[in-house]
Amino acid sequence: MSTESRPALPSRQMPPKTVLPAWLRAMRPRQWMKNVLVFAAPLTAGFHTRGNSDHLQVLLNAALAFVAFSLISATIYLLNDAKDVEEDRLHPKKRFRPIAAGELKVSTAYVMAVITTILSLGLGFYVAPMLGVVLVVYLVLQLMYTQFLKHQPIIDLAMVASGFLLRMIAGGVATGIDLSAWFLLVAAFGSLFMVSGKRYSEMVILGSEAGTRKSLKEYTDTYLRFAWHLSAAVTLVAYCLWAIGGGVTPGAPAPGGGLWGLPWLVISIIPLTLGLLQYALEVDRGDAGEPEDVVLNHRALQISGALWVVTLVLGIYF
């Protein structure tokens, strides 16, 4: 690719330093941390599954589901970046992705996508038939999103949010855990909170250039603020109702006096609320365009998340 065809790099932004090869960076390994959501169902169920008392096997199945989802999500990243290469070259951050930067050929990306798809589906159906089905559903929905639904307002939010939701469902089907309505409510609206916040941050970052991104043309900043306000509120309310009144999954320990006589599940509401508020602050600043970067770089958010996990574990296991 000639240097004349590349947009000039703003002096305030430089390509990120990395030692990873272009083919691996194109699979976006930093974003694989989203796939830890497959452990949500086993964690909240206390690793007690239907007809399976082997906790190590449950953990292994969840880990394999993590690998399978990392591979299938890599497929989508490769296909999406290959299709949107010209559009990404106009974005202040996405221009540095290997395909947009000319480090990886589009044809190579398509071959890699075929390989990761085969590996992912093979592993998924090996672990559990329903996990394979979930991976296929994820692939089909994301392909539909990449091809045309990403330009449809509202629907594009739902499609991206479904990716987070399906990750959580994958953890349940891979380990044989029955998912309750509480779990699905928290997962669904929590996902919508992340996605609408991401879109809002993209609009803040691009400013007057937001119109060049088809996915943002139909939105206003006030609408996206309403969307992530609403989804955050529903997420927190649903979580509070679960923490006070019953477990996320059938058979999970009910909230109540645990270690030292304290209701740890109810207490877990506090760090969760603080985490939501801290993340919302990053969204409002326009710094949540890449959710994984927020989690990796925001120390206060990491502390809130760690405290939430600790209180959750104490409430479920002790």
Secondary structure, 3 states (H helix, E strand, C coil): CCHHHCCCCCCCCCCCCCCCCHHHHCCCHHHHHHHHHHHHHHHHCCCCECCECCHHHHHHHHHHHHHHHHHHHHHHHHHHHHHCHHHHCCCCCHHHCCCCCCCCCHHHHHHHHHHHHHHHHHHHHHHCHHHHHHHHHHHHHHHHHHHCHHHCCCHHHHHHHHHHHHHHHHHHHHHCCCCCHHHHHHHHHHHHHHHHHHHHHHHHHHHHHHHHCHHHHCCCHHHHHHHHHHHHHHHHHHHHHHHHHCCCCCCCCCCCCCHHHCCHHHHCHHHHHHHHHHHHHHHHHCCCCCHHHHHHHCHHHHHHHHHHHHHHHHHHHC
